[in-house]
Amino acid sequence: MLKPFVTLNMFLFCVTSAIAGELKNGIWMPANCGIREQPPAINAGTIDAYNASVKAIVTWQHAAEVYDACLVQEANADSALIAKTAMQAQDAVKISIDKINADLESSRVLLETYR
């Protein structure tokens, strides 16, 4: 089963242009992974019931692995997009600061010529 940890390589690799998951009431959930199913109960009442339980669990485990992979992919995509847009916003602020500082310096130099 895939581990739900976001690695730096996956973080950098999965940049997309759209939000994948949804944030509701402070809880992030994947948007396109379907429903996370609860594991089936084990019925050890009879051998046949137990064997049916094992079959249901194997089916559930496969679905859980698919869900987990989708969740990791969407989380990575959202993390990458958040990081990208935050860096763009920081760059825009830095450009504004640099411009105003350059304008201040130009104005200071200009005013010194009037002395």
N, C-alpha and C positions, 0 to 999 in steps of 0.2 A: 504494500500500500504506500502511496506517496505521502511523504511527511508534509504537514501544513506549514512548513517554514519557508519564508521567502528568502531566497539566496540572492546575493548581489548580481550574479550572472543572469538569473531569471529576471531580476528587477530591470536590468539594462536591456535585456533581449525583448521583453514583452511590451514595449511602448506602443500604445494605440492612440487613436485620436478621439475616442469616446469613452465615457465612463461605463464600466462593465457592471459594477455592483450598485447597490442602492443603500443609502444611509437613512435610516428612519429611527427617530428617537434615540440617536446616539449609538445605534447598533448597525454594523455593516453586514449586509447579506448579499450573496451573489445574485445576479438578476436573471441569468440564463442557464442555471444548472438544474432546474427542476426542484423537486421537493426532497429534502433529506429524510429518507425513510428511517423509521425506528427498527431496530433489529427484531427479528421474529422470536417468539418464545420457544423454548425447548420443551418438547413433550416427551417425557420418558415413561409414559404410561404403558406402552407396548413397544416391541421392537419395530413394528411397522410405523408407529407414530414417531418414534425416535428417528428412524431413517428418513421420514418425511420432513422432520425438523432439520436434519442435516442438509437435505436438499434445499430447503427454503433458506437456510443460513448461507449456503454457498452462493445462491442467487443474490441474496441480500449483500454479501461481501463484494461481489462483482459490481453491483450498483453503487455501493458505498465508495469503491475505488474510483469509479467514473465520476461521481459527484465530487469527491475530494480533488481529483485532477482538475475539474472544471473550476472549483472554488479557488484553487491555487492560481490558476491561469487568470481568473478575473481579479483576484487580489493583486497579483503582480501588475496587471495592466493598469489598475486604478492607482497603485502606488507609484508606478512610473509616470503616469499622467499628472498626479499631484506634485511629484518632485519637479517635473518639467515645467509646469505652469508656475510653481512657486519660484523656481530659478528665473523664469522670464519676468515675473513681477519684481524680483530683487534686482535684476538687471535694469529694468525700467526705472526703479527708484535710484539706482546708482547713476544712471545716465542723467536723470533730473538733478541730482546733487552735484555731479560734475559740471553740468551746464550752468547751474546757478553760481557755483564757485568760480567758474571761468568768467561769467558775466560780472561778478563782483570784482574780480581782479582787473578786468578790462576797465570797469568804471573807476576803480581806484587809481589805475595808471593814468587814465584820462583826466581825472580831477587833479592829480599831481602836476600835470602839465600846465594847469591854470594858475598855479602858485607863482 
